[in-house]
């Protein structure tokens, strides 16, 4: 069904605990339906995260239908004719004991 779906895997040599990994993705593809778009993001649950930010910047006039987990709150800010949805997560540490109980 999604013939244009792609994944990219990158190896970061010499990445050590305490290092900061910063990346940005920009995706511009032909939509599956004209004038529509879809986006899905899963926040990592198995690794520690010091600072993570996801921003979705769309025209203010564009109506969005968001389906979000209640544990991931977001902020909405208007900037001119744009609307920016922002999710921020800081100082996340996975619960290793809970993972062990679940068999992960």
DSSP file (Angstrom, degrees, kcal/mol; ACC not computed):
  #  RESIDUE AA STRUCTURE BP1 BP2  ACC     N-H-->O    O-->H-N    N-H-->O    O-->H-N    TCO  KAPPA ALPHA  PHI   PSI    X-CA   Y-CA   Z-CA
    1    1 A X              0   0    0      0, 0.0     2,-0.9     0, 0.0     3,-0.2   0.000 360.0 360.0 360.0 -41.6    0.0    0.0    0.0
    2    2 A X    >   +     0   0    0      1,-0.2     3,-1.4     2,-0.1    30,-0.0  -0.678 360.0 163.5-106.2  77.4    2.8    2.5    0.8
    3    3 A X  T 3  S+     0   0    0     -2,-0.9    -1,-0.2     1,-0.3     0, 0.0   0.732  74.3  51.9 -69.7 -21.6    5.2    1.8   -2.0
    4    4 A X  T 3  S+     0   0    0     -3,-0.2    -1,-0.3     2,-0.1     2,-0.2   0.328  79.1 124.7 -95.9   7.5    7.1    5.1   -1.4
    5    5 A X    <   -     0   0    0     -3,-1.4     2,-0.3     1,-0.0    -3,-0.0  -0.502  38.6-179.1 -72.1 131.8    7.7    4.4    2.3
    6    6 A X        -     0   0    0     -2,-0.2     2,-0.4     2,-0.0    -2,-0.1  -0.960  19.7-160.9-134.5 149.8   11.4    4.6    3.2
    7    7 A X        -     0   0    0     -2,-0.3     2,-0.4     2,-0.0    -2,-0.0  -0.982   8.0-159.0-124.9 141.8   13.5    4.1    6.3
    8    8 A X        -     0   0    0     -2,-0.4     2,-0.5     2,-0.0    -2,-0.0  -0.983   3.3-163.2-121.1 133.4   17.1    5.4    6.7
    9    9 A X        -     0   0    0     -2,-0.4     2,-0.4     2,-0.0    -2,-0.0  -0.963   7.1-170.0-116.4 129.2   19.4    3.9    9.3
   10   10 A X        -     0   0    0     -2,-0.5     2,-0.5     2,-0.0    -2,-0.0  -0.961  12.9-147.6-120.7 135.7   22.5    5.8   10.3
   11   11 A X        -     0   0    0     -2,-0.4     2,-0.7     2,-0.0    -2,-0.0  -0.874   8.7-155.6 -98.1 133.1   25.5    4.6   12.4
   12   12 A X    >   -     0   0    0     -2,-0.5     3,-1.2     3,-0.1     2,-0.0  -0.891  16.4-143.8-111.3 101.9   27.1    7.2   14.5
   13   13 A X  T 3  S+     0   0    0     -2,-0.7     3,-0.1     1,-0.2    -2,-0.0  -0.342  76.3   8.6 -67.4 142.6   30.7    6.1   15.2
   14   14 A X  T 3  S+     0   0    0      1,-0.2     2,-0.4    -2,-0.0    -1,-0.2   0.673  78.9 161.1  64.7  21.7   32.2    6.8   18.6
   15   15 A X    <   -     0   0    0     -3,-1.2     2,-0.3     4,-0.0    -1,-0.2  -0.634  19.3-171.0 -73.5 125.8   29.0    8.1   20.1
   16   16 A X    >   -     0   0    0     -2,-0.4     3,-2.4    -3,-0.1     2,-0.0  -0.791  32.9 -81.7-118.4 156.9   29.5    7.9   23.9
   17   17 A X  T 3  S+     0   0    0     -2,-0.3     3,-0.1     1,-0.3    -1,-0.1  -0.357 119.8  29.0 -55.5 134.2   27.3    8.3   26.9
   18   18 A X  T 3  S+     0   0    0      1,-0.4    -1,-0.3    -3,-0.0     2,-0.1   0.187  91.8 124.4  96.2 -16.1   26.9   12.0   27.6
   19   19 A X    <   -     0   0    0     -3,-2.4     2,-0.5     1,-0.1    -1,-0.4  -0.385  60.1-126.8 -71.5 156.2   27.4   13.0   24.0
   20   20 A X        -     0   0    0     -3,-0.1     2,-0.6    -2,-0.1    -1,-0.1  -0.928  18.8-164.3-107.4 125.2   24.7   15.1   22.3
   21   21 A X        -     0   0    0     -2,-0.5     2,-0.4     2,-0.0    -9,-0.0  -0.946  10.5-178.1-109.7 118.0   23.2   13.8   19.1
   22   22 A X        +     0   0    0     -2,-0.6     2,-0.3     2,-0.0    -2,-0.0  -0.957   7.8 163.6-118.3 133.7   21.3   16.5   17.1
   23   23 A X        -     0   0    0     -2,-0.4     2,-0.4     2,-0.0    -2,-0.0  -0.977  20.1-157.7-146.1 159.6   19.5   15.7   13.9
   24   24 A X        -     0   0    0     -2,-0.3     2,-0.5     2,-0.0    -2,-0.0  -1.000   6.1-159.6-138.2 136.9   16.9   17.3   11.7
   25   25 A X        -     0   0    0     -2,-0.4     2,-0.5     2,-0.0    -2,-0.0  -0.969   6.2-175.4-119.6 134.9   14.7   15.6    9.1
   26   26 A X        -     0   0    0     -2,-0.5     2,-0.5     2,-0.0    -2,-0.0  -0.989   7.8-172.5-127.0 121.1   13.0   17.4    6.3
   27   27 A X        +     0   0    0     -2,-0.5     2,-0.4     2,-0.0    -2,-0.0  -0.959  11.5 172.0-120.3 127.4   10.7   15.3    4.2
   28   28 A X        +     0   0    0     -2,-0.5     2,-0.3     2,-0.0    -2,-0.0  -0.878  21.1 148.6-134.9 100.9    9.1   16.6    1.0
   29   29 A X        -     0   0    0     -2,-0.4     2,-0.3     0, 0.0    -2,-0.0  -0.860  55.0 -87.4-130.5 163.6    7.2   14.0   -1.0
   30   30 A X        -     0   0    0     -2,-0.3     4,-0.1     1,-0.1    -2,-0.0  -0.573  53.8-115.8 -69.8 128.6    4.2   13.7   -3.2
   31   31 A X        -     0   0    0     -2,-0.3     6,-0.1     1,-0.1    -1,-0.1  -0.279   7.7-129.7 -67.7 152.2    1.2   13.2   -1.0
   32   32 A X  S    S+     0   0    0      1,-0.2     2,-0.4     2,-0.1    -1,-0.1   0.819 101.7  31.6 -68.8 -31.0   -0.8   10.0   -1.3
   33   33 A X  S >  S-     0   0    0      3,-0.2     3,-1.7     0, 0.0    -1,-0.2  -0.990 106.6 -94.9-125.5 137.4   -4.0   12.1   -1.6
   34   34 A X  T 3  S+     0   0    0     -2,-0.4     3,-0.1     1,-0.3    -2,-0.1  -0.209 105.7   2.6 -54.2 134.7   -4.0   15.5   -3.2
   35   35 A X  T 3  S+     0   0    0      1,-0.2     2,-0.3    -4,-0.0    -1,-0.3   0.687 111.5 106.7  63.7  22.8   -3.6   18.4   -0.7
   36   36 A X    <   -     0   0    0     -3,-1.7     2,-0.3     2,-0.0    -1,-0.2  -0.855  45.3-171.6-125.2 161.8   -3.2   16.0    2.2
   37   37 A X        -     0   0    0     -2,-0.3     2,-0.3    -6,-0.1    -6,-0.0  -0.990   7.0-159.6-150.4 156.6   -0.4   14.9    4.5
   38   38 A X        -     0   0    0     -2,-0.3     2,-0.3     2,-0.0    -2,-0.0  -0.960   9.6-179.7-131.8 148.7    0.2   12.3    7.2
   39   39 A X        -     0   0    0     -2,-0.3     2,-0.4     2,-0.0    -2,-0.0  -0.977   4.1-173.6-150.8 139.0    2.9   12.2    9.8
   40   40 A X        +     0   0    0     -2,-0.3     2,-0.4     2,-0.0    -2,-0.0  -0.998   4.8 178.5-134.9 138.0    3.6    9.7   12.6
   41   41 A X        -     0   0    0     -2,-0.4     2,-0.5     2,-0.0    -2,-0.0  -0.994  11.3-163.1-141.5 131.3    6.2    9.9   15.3
   42   42 A X        -     0   0    0     -2,-0.4     2,-0.4     0, 0.0    -2,-0.0  -0.965  20.1-135.6-112.4 127.4    7.1    7.6   18.2
   43   43 A X        -     0   0    0     -2,-0.5    -2,-0.0     1,-0.1     9,-0.0  -0.661  33.8-103.7 -80.1 134.4    9.1    8.9   21.1
   44   44 A X        +     0   0    0     -2,-0.4    -1,-0.1     1,-0.1     5,-0.1  -0.279  37.9 178.3 -59.0 138.0   11.8    6.5   22.1
   45   45 A X  S    S+     0   0    0      3,-0.0    50,-0.2    49,-0.0    -1,-0.1   0.480  72.7  57.5-117.2  -7.0   11.0    4.6   25.3
   46   46 A X  S    S+     0   0    0     48,-0.1     2,-0.3     2,-0.1    -2,-0.1   0.458 100.7  57.5-105.0  -2.9   14.1    2.4   25.7
   47   47 A X  S    S-     0   0    0     46,-0.0     2,-0.2     2,-0.0    45,-0.0  -0.921  86.1-104.1-129.2 153.5   16.8    5.1   25.7
   48   48 A X        -     0   0    0     -2,-0.3     2,-0.4    45,-0.1    45,-0.2  -0.531  33.9-164.3 -73.3 140.6   17.5    8.1   27.9
   49   49 A X  E     -A   92   0A   0     43,-2.4    43,-3.0    -2,-0.2     3,-0.2  -0.985  16.0-176.2-131.3 120.8   16.7   11.5   26.3
   50   50 A X  E    S-     0   0A   0     -2,-0.4    41,-2.2     1,-0.3     2,-0.3   0.903  79.1  -1.0 -80.6 -43.3   18.0   14.8   27.7
   51   51 A X  E     +A   90   0A   0     39,-0.3     2,-0.4    40,-0.1    -1,-0.3  -0.909  67.0 171.8-154.2 118.0   16.1   17.1   25.3
   52   52 A X  E     -A   89   0A   0     37,-2.8    37,-2.6    -2,-0.3     2,-0.4  -0.993   5.1-178.7-132.1 136.6   13.8   16.2   22.5
   53   53 A X  E     -A   88   0A   0     -2,-0.4     2,-0.4    35,-0.2    35,-0.2  -0.999   9.3-172.2-139.5 133.9   11.7   18.5   20.4
   54   54 A X  E     -A   87   0A   0     33,-2.5    33,-2.6    -2,-0.4     2,-0.4  -0.996  10.2-174.5-124.3 126.0    9.2   17.9   17.6
   55   55 A X  E     -A   86   0A   0     -2,-0.4     2,-0.5    31,-0.2    31,-0.2  -0.979  10.7-169.1-122.5 133.0    7.8   20.8   15.7
   56   56 A X  E     -A   85   0A   0     29,-2.5    29,-2.8    -2,-0.4     2,-0.6  -0.980  10.8-166.7-119.6 117.0    5.1   20.7   13.0
   57   57 A X  E     +A   84   0A   0     -2,-0.5     2,-0.3    27,-0.2    27,-0.2  -0.915  18.3 158.5-111.7 116.1    4.7   24.0   11.2
   58   58 A X  E     -A   83   0A   0     25,-2.6    25,-3.1    -2,-0.6     2,-0.0  -0.878  49.3 -79.5-133.1 162.0    1.6   24.4    9.0
   59   59 A X  E >   -A   82   0A   0     -2,-0.3     3,-1.7    23,-0.2    23,-0.3  -0.392  39.8-127.7 -59.8 140.4   -0.4   27.3    7.6
   60   60 A X  T 3  S+     0   0    0     21,-3.0    22,-0.1     1,-0.3    -1,-0.1   0.816 108.8  58.3 -60.5 -30.6   -2.8   28.7   10.3
   61   61 A X  T 3  S+     0   0    0     20,-0.4     2,-0.5     2,-0.1    -1,-0.3   0.609  84.4 100.7 -76.3 -10.9   -5.7   28.3    7.9
   62   62 A X    <   -     0   0    0     -3,-1.7     2,-0.4     1,-0.0    -4,-0.1  -0.641  69.6-139.5 -81.2 123.6   -5.1   24.5    7.6
   63   63 A X        -     0   0    0     -2,-0.5     2,-0.3     2,-0.0    -2,-0.1  -0.689  22.2-162.8 -81.4 130.8   -7.4   22.4    9.8
   64   64 A X        -     0   0    0     -2,-0.4     2,-0.6     2,-0.0     0, 0.0  -0.861  18.0-151.9-115.0 150.2   -5.5   19.5   11.4
   65   65 A X        -     0   0    0     -2,-0.3     2,-0.4     2,-0.0    -2,-0.0  -0.928  23.6-167.3-117.7 102.6   -6.8   16.3   13.0
   66   66 A X        -     0   0    0     -2,-0.6     2,-0.6     2,-0.0    -2,-0.0  -0.751  14.9-168.1 -95.9 135.7   -4.3   15.2   15.6
   67   67 A X        +     0   0    0     -2,-0.4     2,-0.3     2,-0.0    -2,-0.0  -0.942  26.3 167.5-118.8 105.7   -4.3   11.8   17.3
   68   68 A X        -     0   0    0     -2,-0.6     2,-0.2     6,-0.0     5,-0.0  -0.891  40.6-108.7-125.3 149.1   -1.9   12.1   20.2
   69   69 A X    >   -     0   0    0     -2,-0.3     3,-1.6     1,-0.1    -2,-0.0  -0.519  29.6-128.1 -67.6 138.9   -1.1   10.0   23.2
   70   70 A X  T 3  S+     0   0    0      1,-0.3    -1,-0.1    -2,-0.2     3,-0.1   0.718 107.6  62.3 -64.3 -18.5   -2.4   11.6   26.4
   71   71 A X  T 3  S+     0   0    0      1,-0.2     2,-0.7     2,-0.0    -1,-0.3   0.619  95.1  65.2 -82.6 -10.6    1.1   11.3   27.9
   72   72 A X  S <  S-     0   0    0     -3,-1.6    -1,-0.2    15,-0.0     2,-0.1  -0.832  73.2-170.6-114.2  93.5    2.7   13.5   25.3
   73   73 A X        -     0   0    0     -2,-0.7    15,-0.5    15,-0.1     2,-0.3  -0.450   4.0-161.5 -79.5 154.2    1.3   17.0   25.6
   74   74 A X  E     -B   87   0A   0     13,-0.2     2,-0.3    -2,-0.1    13,-0.2  -0.917  11.2-134.2-134.5 161.9    1.9   19.7   23.0
   75   75 A X  E     -B   86   0A   0     11,-2.6    11,-2.7    -2,-0.3     2,-0.5  -0.848  12.1-148.2-112.7 151.8    1.8   23.5   22.7
   76   76 A X  E     +B   85   0A   0     -2,-0.3     2,-0.4     9,-0.2     9,-0.2  -0.987  18.0 177.1-122.4 126.3    0.3   25.5   19.9
   77   77 A X  E     -B   84   0A   0      7,-2.4     7,-3.3    -2,-0.5     2,-0.5  -0.994  20.2-142.5-130.1 135.3    1.8   28.9   18.9
   78   78 A X  E     -B   83   0A   0     -2,-0.4     2,-0.4     5,-0.2     5,-0.2  -0.828  16.1-178.2 -96.0 133.2    0.7   31.1   16.1
   79   79 A X  E >   -B   82   0A   0      3,-2.5     3,-1.8    -2,-0.5     2,-0.3  -0.878  61.6 -60.2-131.5  97.5    3.5   33.0   14.2
   80   80 A X  T 3  S-     0   0    0     -2,-0.4    -1,-0.0     1,-0.3     0, 0.0  -0.490 121.1 -13.9  65.1-125.2    2.0   35.3   11.5
   81   81 A X  T 3  S+     0   0    0     -2,-0.3   -21,-3.0    -3,-0.1   -20,-0.4   0.224 124.9  87.0 -93.9  14.5    0.1   33.1    9.1
   82   82 A X  E <   -AB  59  79A   0     -3,-1.8    -3,-2.5   -23,-0.3     2,-0.4  -0.811  60.9-152.9-113.6 154.3    1.7   29.9   10.5
   83   83 A X  E     -AB  58  78A   0    -25,-3.1   -25,-2.6    -2,-0.3     2,-0.5  -0.997  12.4-158.9-124.9 128.9    0.7   27.6   13.4
   84   84 A X  E     -AB  57  77A   0     -7,-3.3    -7,-2.4    -2,-0.4     2,-0.5  -0.939   4.0-161.2-115.8 122.6    3.4   25.6   15.1
   85   85 A X  E     -AB  56  76A   0    -29,-2.8   -29,-2.5    -2,-0.5     2,-0.4  -0.887  17.3-169.5 -98.7 127.6    2.6   22.5   17.1
   86   86 A X  E     -AB  55  75A   0    -11,-2.7   -11,-2.6    -2,-0.5     2,-0.5  -0.976  16.3-170.8-129.1 127.8    5.5   21.6   19.5
   87   87 A X  E     -AB  54  74A   0    -33,-2.6   -33,-2.5    -2,-0.4     2,-0.4  -0.959  13.8-173.4-109.7 130.9    6.1   18.5   21.6
   88   88 A X  E     +A   53   0A   0    -15,-0.5     2,-0.4    -2,-0.5   -35,-0.2  -0.989   9.2 179.0-128.7 133.9    9.0   18.8   24.2
   89   89 A X  E     -A   52   0A   0    -37,-2.6   -37,-2.8    -2,-0.4     2,-0.4  -0.994   9.0-178.3-133.8 128.6   10.4   16.0   26.3
   90   90 A X  E     +A   51   0A   0     -2,-0.4   -39,-0.3   -39,-0.2   -40,-0.2  -0.944  58.3   2.9-128.4 147.5   13.3   16.6   28.7
   91   91 A X  E    S+     0   0A   0    -41,-2.2     2,-0.5    -2,-0.4   -41,-0.2   0.852  74.0 173.3  51.7  46.3   15.3   14.4   31.1
   92   92 A X  E     -A   49   0A   0    -43,-3.0   -43,-2.4    -3,-0.1     2,-0.4  -0.732   9.6-176.4 -85.9 129.8   13.6   11.2   30.2
   93   93 A X        -     0   0    0     -2,-0.5   -45,-0.1   -45,-0.2   -46,-0.0  -0.994  26.4-122.2-125.3 123.9   15.1    8.1   31.8
   94   94 A X        -     0   0    0     -2,-0.4     2,-1.3     1,-0.1     3,-0.1  -0.331  22.3-118.6 -65.9 147.1   13.6    4.7   30.9
   95   95 A X     >  -     0   0    0    -50,-0.2     4,-2.0     1,-0.2     5,-0.2  -0.719  32.2-177.0 -86.4  93.1   12.3    2.5   33.7
   96   96 A X  H  > S+     0   0    0     -2,-1.3     4,-2.2     1,-0.2    -1,-0.2   0.816  79.4  56.4 -64.7 -32.1   14.6   -0.5   33.4
   97   97 A X  H  > S+     0   0    0      2,-0.2     4,-2.0     1,-0.2    -1,-0.2   0.920 108.2  47.0 -67.2 -42.7   12.9   -2.3   36.2
   98   98 A X  H  > S+     0   0    0      2,-0.2     4,-1.7     1,-0.2    -2,-0.2   0.890 111.1  52.5 -64.4 -38.9    9.5   -2.1   34.5
   99   99 A X  H  X>S+     0   0    0     -4,-2.0     5,-3.1     1,-0.2     4,-0.6   0.907 108.5  50.5 -62.5 -41.8   11.1   -3.2   31.2
  100  100 A X  H ><5S+     0   0    0     -4,-2.2     3,-0.7     1,-0.2    -1,-0.2   0.889 108.5  52.2 -63.6 -39.2   12.6   -6.2   33.0
  101  101 A X  H 3<5S+     0   0    0     -4,-2.0    -1,-0.2     1,-0.2    -2,-0.2   0.851 110.4  48.2 -66.0 -33.2    9.2   -7.1   34.4
  102  102 A X  H 3<5S-     0   0    0     -4,-1.7    -1,-0.2    -5,-0.1    -2,-0.2   0.543 119.3-112.4 -83.0  -6.6    7.6   -6.9   31.0
  103  103 A X  T <<5       0   0    0     -3,-0.7    -3,-0.2    -4,-0.6    -2,-0.1   0.740 360.0 360.0  84.0  23.5   10.4   -9.1   29.6
  104  104 A X      <       0   0    0     -5,-3.1    -4,-0.2    -6,-0.2    -5,-0.1   0.448 360.0 360.0 -89.1 360.0   12.0   -6.4   27.4
